[in-house]
Amino acid sequence: MSVLEYDSSWIGKEFDRYTYHVTKEDIIEFARSVGETNPVHLDEAYATTTPYGGLIAPCTFCVVFRSNARLPDLKLSYGKRGFDGGKECAFITPIRPGDTITGVDRIAQVYEKTGRSGSMIFVVRESEFSNQHGEKVAVVRQSLIRRD
């Protein structure tokens, strides 16, 4: 028996938009904080000799672009507890110092799964990031799991 009841009008609808200005210092600080050693992320002089022509952010840099918006009220009728179900990231175009990144958040999917401990509802938030030239740089899909 399905426990999935929710307001499906939110699927695919934008619920937040935000911007982030990327600096050289942001990229270097992030690279160091995650233990990155590739000089294309840390050494500007070296990075100019690569096919990228300058510093680029590590692929996982897009996790710093965070919306402060809560998920819209999907009127989920199931689950008293929610927890993080993980992230899935697709990296498309390098992020560079001077970029202005725009993030757009949508609800991509809501589905039910039954595991050993019972039913779970998955809410997938998709964040699409583009630079000031309109080029898509990354897509992050984050799952929130609700259970009773």
C-alpha positions in Angstrom: 0.0 0.0 0.0 1.5 3.4 -1.0 1.9 6.1 1.5 2.9 8.7 -1.0 0.6 11.7 -1.1 1.9 15.2 -1.9 1.3 18.4 -3.9 2.8 17.4 -7.3 2.4 21.0 -8.7 5.9 21.7 -7.3 7.7 19.2 -9.6 10.0 21.1 -12.0 8.9 24.5 -10.6 11.6 27.0 -9.6 11.4 27.8 -5.9 14.7 29.7 -5.3 17.3 31.7 -7.3 20.6 33.0 -5.9 24.0 34.2 -7.0 27.6 33.7 -5.9 30.6 35.6 -7.0 33.7 33.4 -7.3 37.2 34.8 -6.3 40.6 33.3 -6.7 40.9 33.2 -2.9 37.6 31.2 -2.7 39.0 28.6 -5.1 42.3 28.3 -3.3 40.8 28.2 0.1 38.3 25.5 -0.9 41.0 23.4 -2.6 43.2 23.5 0.5 40.3 22.7 2.8 39.5 19.5 0.9 43.1 18.4 0.6 43.3 19.1 -3.1 46.9 19.1 -4.4 46.5 19.6 -8.1 48.2 22.9 -8.9 45.6 23.9 -11.5 43.4 24.7 -8.4 46.2 26.3 -6.3 49.0 27.8 -8.4 47.9 30.6 -10.7 51.3 30.7 -12.5 51.2 27.0 -13.2 47.5 27.0 -14.2 48.1 29.6 -17.0 50.4 27.0 -18.7 47.6 24.4 -18.8 44.8 24.0 -21.5 42.5 25.8 -19.0 44.6 29.0 -19.2 44.2 29.8 -15.6 42.9 28.7 -12.2 39.8 26.6 -12.1 37.8 25.4 -9.1 37.9 21.7 -8.1 34.8 19.9 -9.3 33.2 19.7 -5.9 33.4 23.5 -5.4 29.8 23.8 -6.5 28.7 22.5 -3.1 29.6 25.9 -1.6 26.7 27.4 -3.6 23.9 27.1 -1.1 20.4 28.3 -1.1 19.0 29.5 2.2 15.5 28.6 1.0 13.7 25.8 2.7 11.9 23.3 0.5 8.4 24.3 -0.5 5.6 22.8 1.4 4.8 19.7 -0.6 2.1 18.7 1.8 3.7 15.3 2.3 1.3 13.2 4.4 4.0 10.8 5.5 7.1 10.9 7.7 7.9 12.5 11.0 11.6 12.5 10.5 13.8 13.7 7.6 17.4 13.1 6.9 20.0 13.6 4.2 20.0 10.9 1.5 23.1 12.1 -0.3 24.2 14.2 -3.2 24.8 13.5 -6.9 26.9 16.0 -8.8 27.4 16.5 -12.5 30.3 18.9 -13.5 29.9 20.4 -16.9 32.1 23.6 -17.4 35.0 24.7 -15.2 34.3 27.4 -12.7 36.8 30.2 -12.7 37.8 33.3 -10.6 35.6 36.2 -11.6 32.6 34.0 -12.5 29.2 35.0 -11.2 27.3 31.8 -10.6 23.5 31.7 -10.6 21.8 28.8 -8.9 18.2 27.7 -9.6 16.5 25.2 -7.3 13.6 23.0 -8.3 11.9 19.9 -6.9 13.0 17.2 -9.5 11.3 14.2 -8.1 9.3 12.7 -5.3 9.1 8.9 -5.0 8.5 6.1 -2.5 10.7 3.2 -1.8 10.2 0.3 0.6 13.2 -1.1 2.5 13.7 -3.6 5.3 12.5 -1.0 7.8 9.4 0.0 5.9 8.4 2.9 3.6 10.5 5.9 2.8 9.7 9.0 0.8 12.5 10.6 -1.3 12.3 14.2 -2.2 15.0 15.2 -4.8 16.0 18.9 -4.9 17.9 19.8 -8.1 20.2 22.8 -8.2 21.3 23.9 -11.6 24.3 26.4 -11.7 25.2 28.6 -14.6 27.9 31.3 -15.1 27.5 34.9 -16.3 27.7 33.7 -19.9 24.7 31.4 -19.4 26.8 28.3 -19.6 25.7 25.5 -17.3 28.6 24.7 -15.0 27.1 22.0 -12.7 23.9 20.2 -11.6 23.6 18.9 -8.0 20.8 16.6 -7.0 20.2 16.2 -3.3 17.9 13.7 -1.8 16.0 14.1 1.4 14.5 11.0 2.9 11.3 11.1 5.1 10.2 8.2 7.2 7.7 7.5 9.9 
